[in-house]
Amino acid sequence: MALDDASIDRILNYVGDVPGTLDKSELRKDILAAWDFYQGYKRADSKGARTERRKHATKIAHKTSELIRLLNDPAGDWVRSRIGRLLSLRERNEPLRERNEDEKIVSLASLTRGLGELLSVVGIIERQCTGTESFREVLNVRPSFWLIGNDLVNVFEKHFAKQAVRARDLDGQPDSPFVRFVTAVTTELGEPVVAETVSKAMSAVAKVKTIAKETQVTTAPTEPTTTITLPEVTVTPEQKTSKLEESAGETPEAAPGETPAEKATDEWDGNSSS
């Protein structure tokens, strides 16, 4: 659905308290950009579409597997031999001219290899169409909630120069300039949501972002630590005996306040004051 100037005026009137510097043209572009992403996310997240794609890929895989089995069936040796020979003769009998890739005549061996590659590629497609779609795996929230709780939040805060928050009115219903902005935008674009849905979407997206932030903190690399290991000094019995003999032969000169015995012990430990 188009979003014309009249639509933008109705949105602004419903929101109220519009900044004098707001650019209607830029607001319109940003709303439509968010809406385009939402539509693409919604199409990709469609379970029915992915199921149909997977079924078609599975059908191709089964037919390809059957053809590979038939070509390799021992009972079909004669037929396989004739196929190979006729393909070879056809290649030789064709007039000599340059052919593009689509016109080249394949051999039986290359045909068989190609079928194997086709089976592998179709298997990849089957897996891609199974389970949660890639957008949902990354964003981990439904398309409409991401539109409201992330994209339209960004649009609102950019153009209205205020934080997108929610409050409750006297009847307990969600109400704020942002809540009114979302309900007005979705109404103009043909998929209206109620105020309570806006509140739920904001909670869901906030929760996803909090989990993502905590995961980043948990997995953040820590600063490497440096450990310095001092070499051990080993004194062999022979070294100990030699040192003791030297100590017994002469009395070392003691430092002031140090006894000769203390001086000899220090030198044996390698702690000489000289």
N, C-alpha and C positions, 0 to 999 in steps of 0.2 A: 504494500500500500504506500502511496506517495505521501511525503511529508511536506506540504506546501507552507507558504507564509502564514496563511490563516491558521493552520495547525499549530505552528510555533506560537502564534499569538494566544491561542486558546490554552496552550500549555503554560505559558508565562502568567496569564491571568489567573489560572487555577493555583499556581504555586504561590504567587504574591511576593512582595518584597524583592523585586528584581533589581539588580545593580544597574546603575545608569550606563556603565561601560560595557554591558553585555552585547556581544556581537551575534545577532540572530542567525546570520548566514553560517558562521563557524559552529554555532550550537547545533544547527541542523545537520551539518556535515558530520559532526562527532556522534550525534544520535544515530544517524544512518550507518556509520561505520560500525558502531556497537551492534546495531540490529543485523547487519550483514554477517558479522562473525557469529552471532547467535543462530541465524538461519543455517549457516554452514555446519555449526556444531550440532544443531538439532537433526539435520539430514544425516550426518555421519553417525549420530548416536541412535538412529532408527533401527530397532531390533529387526523389524520386518525386512528392511532393505538388506541388512547384512545376512539375514537367513537366506534370502533368495540368491544373493551372490555366492554364498557358501555352497548351496545346493547345486548351482550351475557349475561351479568349479569341481565339485565332487563328481558330477556326471561326466565331465571331460576327463577327469582322472581315471574313472572306471573304464571308459571307452579306450583310453590310451593304454591302460594296463592290459586290456583284452587284446588289443592289436599287437602289443609287444609279445604277449603269450603265444598268439597265433604264429607270429613270425619265427618264434624260437621253438615251436612244437616239433619234436622229432618226426611226428607223422607227416609233417608238411615239408620235409626236406626237398622233395622234387619241386614243389611249387616255389619254395624259397630260392632254390637254385635257378629256376626259370626266371623269377623276378629279377634276380641279380644279373643274369645274362642279358635279358631284354633291356634293362636299364643301361647296361654297358654298350650294347649294340646301338641303342638310340643315341647315346652320346657320340659314338663314332660316326653315325650316319647323318647327324645334323650338319648342315652347311657351316663352314668355318666362319664364324663371325663373333664379335664380342657380345656377351650377354650380361645384363645386369644381374644382381643377386637373385631377384625373383624368377629369372628365366633359366637359371642354371639347373641342369639335370643332376639329381643326386644319385649316389650309389646306394646300394642296399645297406652297406655298413654305415654310411653317414645318415641315412634315414633312421636306422635303428638308434644311433647315438642321439639324433634329434628328438626322437620319441622319449628317450630317457630324460633328456633335458626338459622337455615339455612336462613330463610327469613330476619332476622336481619343482618346477616353477608353479604348477597348479597346486602342489602341496603347500607351498608358501602362501598362496592366495587363500586356501582353505583355512590355514591357521590365523591369517590376518582377519578373517571374517568370523572367527569363533571367539566367544567370550566378550569381555568389555572392550569397547572401541577405544582407540588410542587417545582421543581427546578426553574421554572420561577417565582413562588411566592416569593422565597427567593432572587434570583439574580436580578429579574426584568429587564432582558435584554436578547435579543436573543442569542442562543448558539454560533453562529459564532462571535458575537461582544465580548462575554465574553472570548472566546479563544484568540482573538487578543488583546483586551484592558486590559486584566488582566493576563491570564496565560502566553502568549508569552512575555508580558512585563516583567514578573518576570524571565522567562528563559533568555531573552536577558540581563537584568541588572545583573543577576548572572554571566553569562559567558563572557560578553563583558566588564564588569566593567565600564559601563557608563549608564547614564540615557536614558530611551526610550523616545525620543522626536520626533517631526515632524517639518519640515520646508517646504518652497515652493521654487521650482527652478525658473529659469528665465521665464519659460512658465507658472508659476502659479500652477504647479502640486506638490502634496506632495512628499517630498523626504528627507530621512535621513537614517543613518545606520539601525535604527529600522524598518523603512518602507520597506527598501530593504530586511531585514531579514524576515519579515512576508510574503512578496510576494514570496520570494524564498522558504520558508518552505511550504507554502500552495500549491505552484506549485509542489514541490517534492512529496507531499502527495496526489495529485490528485484533490484538490479543490482550484484552484488558485483564488486569489482575486487581485483587482487592488489597486493602491496606495490610491485612493480617499476613498475606503471602509475602509482601515486601519485608515485613519483620522477620518472618521465617527464613527468607533468603539471606538477609543480612547476618543472621545468626549462623546459618550453615556455612557461608563463605568465611566468616570470621573464624569459625572453628577449624576449617581446612587450612587457613593461613597460619593459625597458631601451631597446628601440628607440623606443618611444613617448616616453620621457623625453629621449632624445638628439635626437629630431625636434623636440620642444618647445624645447630649448636652441638648436638650429640656427636655428629660425625665429623666435626671440624678437626683438622689436624692439630696436634699439640706441638709446642716448641720442642725441638730435640734437646736432650740433656747430654752434657759431656762428662764422662767419667774418666778420671785420671788414675791409673793403676801404677803405684810405685813398685819398682822391682824389688824382689826379696833378696836379701844378702844372706847367703848360706855359708857358715863357717864349718869346714871339715875338721874331723878329729886331728888330722896332721897339722892344720893351721893353728888349731887351738893349742896343741902340744908345743909347737914351735914358739908361739907367742909367750906361753908360760915359761919356757926355758929362757927366753930373752929377758923376761921380767925377773927371773931368779938370778941371772948373771949380773945385772946392774940395777941400781935404784935410780929411776928417772928423777930429774929435778922437778920438784913440786912448785906449783904456782903459789903466790902469797896466799896464805890461809888454807892451803890444800896439803893434805898429808901425802907422803910418797906412795902409800898404798892406793889412795884415791887416784893419784896420777897414773899409776900402772893400770888400774881398772879402766880408766877413761881411754887410754891408748888401745887396749884390747878390744873395746867396743867400737873403735873407730871414731871416737869423739875427742881426739887430741885438741888441746887449746892452742897449739902452735900453728 
